[in-house]
Amino acid sequence: MPPKKELRLRHMEQDRFFDFVGENDRYLFKADAPRYRFNVIGTGTIGQEHMRVTALEGRATVHGLFDTQPASVEVAKSVFRQHSEHDVHAYESLEAACMDSRADALLICTPNHTHLDVLKVAVKSGKPILLEKPMATTIEDAKAIAQIAKSYSSVIQVGLQYRYKATYSEALYEIMDRQSLGNVKTISMAEHRPPFLDKVDQWNKFSSKTGGTLVEKCCHYFDLMNIIAGSRPARVFATGSQAVNFTDFEKDGEHSDILDNAFVTIDYQNGVRGGFSLNMFSPSFYEELVVCGDEGRLKAFEDINTFQDNKLKTGIEILHGEAGISRTIVPQYVDFIERSGHSGATYVEHKIFVDMLDGKETDAADCAQGLLAVLVGVAAEMSVQSGEPVNVTDLITKHDLEALLL
């Protein structure tokens, strides 16, 4: 067995102070050559984040790009030069980007409503695919993608990467592995953040192209709640409105119609109850998870104050009272990982995707979990519109989803 290689110390490797150390003298600072080549489909904000993280993680490299907007491709290439010494190839068509034999895997980062059509082309390649969240904007499209995944010769990993944020990863470990709370009974999550950012054609301002805010933005949180509950959601009730953001915004004659605040309650089949609170006209970023079990309580938070130091602050508090030891934790990745995007979760998501390419077992989100997250979001949007609770079991039966959720 070869000796275990020491850490690369990349937080030092990237420091220009060490440029005097030549390539022949690099050991701790020496990166292995990339083994895989990715093609990125969609080069907007999240596509560029995936490019940046691919270069940072190091076991793969970005080979090529495709986007229907030439300006997006040129900007992405320019930004990528800050993270990698090699240039990337730009394709003239989606088919060419997917079918190029020089690429080992595909990253689909296009707008939500295009995922199914893009995936139908991508699967002709037989390559492993990382499909961004939400995997679709409607139950019908999510069902079609889950059906494709069932018979696909390779793997489709869904980009529900919030489960890999240091805060939530550590919370999941405490709840699921250590059983620190005993049997989970209630789950509460909250996200407070500024409005949706600008996108090409402003597609994220319209429910027809996002599935609605509770699908587009909140599928990450519903995924986490589903994992923690350890059960399938049975009923969803939600209230919400478009109170502040984009109330006077329109494009091509269509008025923005996305929610900017909501409260969602979820009853799970095993009796666990969940609540989610969303505010998208907050001046800064804050997330919170509170889970109560029959043996304790966990509170986890993530805070980025954009008006002060703009640094990520995290914490987990586990309380046991008289029954045991209580403690606090500050879960963090090293700084260069946390700064790479989504508090480091995208980096870990890539690490797990490459682990999968290496043939390792992973806990990556699959299309069944992606379908369930979309299902909760769609049910919540339906409930806001109707003012009535939505029976998720009825939706599963109506759309014939049972076999796809197993």
Salt bridges, closest charged atoms under 4 A:
GLU13 OE1 - ARG8 NH2 2.95
ASP19 OD2 - ARG16 NE 2.37
GLU23 OE2 - LYS30 NZ 3.42
ASP32 OD1 - LYS5 NZ 3.48
GLU49 OE1 - ARG52 NH2 3.96
GLU49 OE2 - HIS342 ND1 2.79
GLU57 OE2 - ARG59 NE 2.76
ASP100 OD2 - HIS63 NE2 3.62
ASP100 OD2 - ARG102 NH2 2.87
ASP104 OD2 - ARG37 NE 3.84
GLU132 OE2 - HIS50 NE2 2.73
GLU140 OE2 - HIS399 ND1 3.78
GLU174 OE2 - ARG178 NH1 3.31
GLU174 OE1 - ARG327 NH2 2.48
GLU191 OE2 - LYS217 NZ 3.15
ASP198 OD1 - LYS205 NZ 3.91
GLU216 OE2 - LYS133 NZ 3.40
ASP223 OD1 - ARG163 NH2 2.83
GLU250 OE1 - HIS255 NE2 3.39
ASP267 OD2 - ARG235 NE 3.19
ASP267 OD1 - ARG273 NE 3.55
GLU287 OE2 - LYS165 NZ 2.89
GLU288 OE1 - LYS299 NZ 3.92
GLU302 OE2 - LYS165 NZ 2.82
ASP309 OD2 - LYS313 NZ 2.91
GLU317 OE1 - ARG297 NH1 3.09
ASP335 OD2 - ARG339 NE 2.47
ASP355 OD1 - ARG59 NH1 2.90
ASP355 OD2 - LYS351 NZ 3.36
ASP355 OD1 - LYS360 NZ 3.93
ASP358 OD2 - ARG35 NH2 2.64
ASP358 OD2 - ARG59 NH1 3.34
GLU402 OE1 - ARG232 NH1 2.87
